[in-house]
Amino acid sequence: MKYRITTQKELRAEFWQTFPSLYRKQIKDYAGTGKMYCTDTRCTWCDWLDSLNKNGEISGGLANRATL
């Protein structure tokens, strides 16, 4: 099966192009040892990945390993 998006780099680029108004700046994580995106950005990313996978636009493997 041929997928429209096959790499994490392509996936991230399309995500930010699709949702330009989401907050891109990373904030401290809850432990204070690293960085993370705000909750709205993370939830949108997960919902968007799930919809792409269900629509057959990305593979299940890519959906499982993709990180923002």
C-alpha positions in Angstrom: 0.0 0.0 0.0 1.3 3.5 -0.9 0.9 6.1 1.9 0.8 9.8 1.3 3.2 10.6 4.2 6.0 8.2 4.9 8.5 9.9 7.2 8.3 11.7 10.6 9.9 14.8 9.0 7.1 15.0 6.4 4.5 14.4 9.1 5.8 17.2 11.4 6.0 19.7 8.5 2.4 19.0 7.4 1.2 19.2 11.0 2.6 22.7 11.5 1.3 23.7 8.1 -2.1 22.4 8.9 -2.3 24.0 12.4 -0.2 27.2 12.2 -2.0 28.8 15.1 -1.0 26.1 17.7 1.6 27.1 20.3 5.0 26.0 19.1 7.2 27.1 21.9 8.1 24.2 24.2 7.6 24.5 28.0 9.2 22.7 30.9 7.9 19.2 31.5 6.2 18.3 34.7 9.4 16.9 36.3 11.3 20.0 35.3 14.0 17.9 33.5 13.1 18.5 29.9 10.7 20.2 27.5 7.3 19.5 26.1 4.6 21.1 24.0 1.5 22.5 25.7 -1.5 20.2 26.2 -3.6 21.6 23.3 -0.7 21.0 20.9 0.0 17.5 22.1 -3.7 16.5 22.0 -4.2 17.9 18.5 -1.1 16.0 17.4 -2.5 12.7 18.7 -6.0 13.2 17.3 -4.5 14.3 13.9 -2.2 11.2 13.8 -5.1 8.9 14.6 -7.3 10.4 11.9 -4.5 10.1 9.3 -3.9 6.4 10.2 -7.6 5.6 10.1 -8.0 7.3 6.7 -5.1 5.3 5.3 -2.8 8.3 4.8 0.0 7.0 7.1 1.0 3.5 8.2 0.2 2.2 11.7 3.9 1.9 12.3 4.5 5.5 11.5 1.6 6.6 13.7 3.0 4.5 16.6 6.5 5.8 16.4 6.0 9.5 15.4 6.9 12.2 17.8 6.3 15.9 17.6 
